[in-house]
Amino acid sequence: MPRHRRHDDISQSHLLAIEQQMHSLNRVLDAATLSLTPFRPHYDAIGVLKKQMREAVNLLKDRPIDYERPHAAPMSGPGLPPPDFKG
């Protein structure tokens, strides 16, 4: 049986697959959170799980463990022209 070479860093394809699955899981966890009474054991457990998942992805992406994506303005998406655009 051939041996597979091991790497120090995660591949981009694996990281993308993890992020896609986490996005799906976050949507389900958010829906479950809305149906629970706040500050009870199940509600708190979901909050802890989401925090740990965010920390794990930060470590996989070589970012500080407490990194959070900065808030973006609603109209700052890719549909706007760059600031130096001369229409």
C-alpha positions in Angstrom: 0.0 0.0 0.0 1.5 3.4 -1.0 2.3 5.9 1.8 0.9 9.4 1.6 3.1 12.3 2.4 2.0 14.3 5.4 2.1 18.1 5.5 2.5 20.7 8.2 -0.4 22.9 6.9 -3.9 22.1 5.9 -4.6 22.2 2.1 -6.9 24.9 0.7 -9.3 22.3 -0.6 -9.7 20.8 2.9 -10.1 24.2 4.5 -12.7 25.2 1.9 -14.7 22.0 2.6 -14.5 22.6 6.4 -15.7 26.2 6.0 -18.6 25.1 3.9 -19.7 22.5 6.4 -19.3 24.9 9.3 -21.4 27.5 7.4 -24.2 24.9 7.1 -23.8 23.8 10.7 -23.9 27.5 11.9 -27.3 28.0 10.1 -28.7 25.0 11.9 -27.3 26.1 15.2 -28.7 29.6 14.8 -32.2 28.1 14.0 -31.9 25.8 17.1 -30.8 28.8 19.3 -33.9 30.8 18.3 -36.1 28.0 19.6 -34.4 27.7 23.0 -34.8 29.7 26.2 -31.8 32.0 26.5 -29.1 31.3 29.1 -30.1 27.7 29.8 -27.7 24.7 29.4 -28.6 23.8 25.7 -28.5 27.4 24.6 -25.2 28.0 26.3 -23.7 24.8 24.8 -24.5 26.0 21.3 -22.8 29.3 22.0 -19.7 27.5 23.3 -19.6 25.2 20.3 -19.9 28.1 17.8 -17.0 29.9 19.6 -14.8 26.8 19.5 -15.5 26.3 15.8 -14.6 29.9 15.1 -11.4 29.5 17.1 -10.5 26.3 15.3 -10.8 27.9 11.8 -8.7 30.8 13.0 -6.0 28.5 14.0 -6.2 26.6 10.7 -5.9 29.9 8.8 -2.9 31.0 10.9 -4.8 33.9 12.4 -5.0 35.0 16.1 -7.5 32.7 17.9 -9.8 35.6 18.8 -9.9 37.0 15.3 -13.4 38.1 14.0 -14.1 39.3 10.6 -14.6 43.1 10.7 -18.1 44.4 10.1 -18.6 45.6 6.5 -21.0 48.2 5.4 -24.1 46.8 3.5 -23.1 48.4 0.2 -19.4 47.5 0.3 -19.8 44.3 -1.6 -18.0 43.3 -4.8 -20.7 44.9 -7.0 -19.3 48.4 -6.4 -16.5 49.8 -8.6 -13.1 50.4 -7.0 -12.5 53.9 -5.5 -10.1 54.9 -8.3 -12.7 54.0 -11.0 -12.9 56.7 -13.7 -16.3 55.9 -15.3 
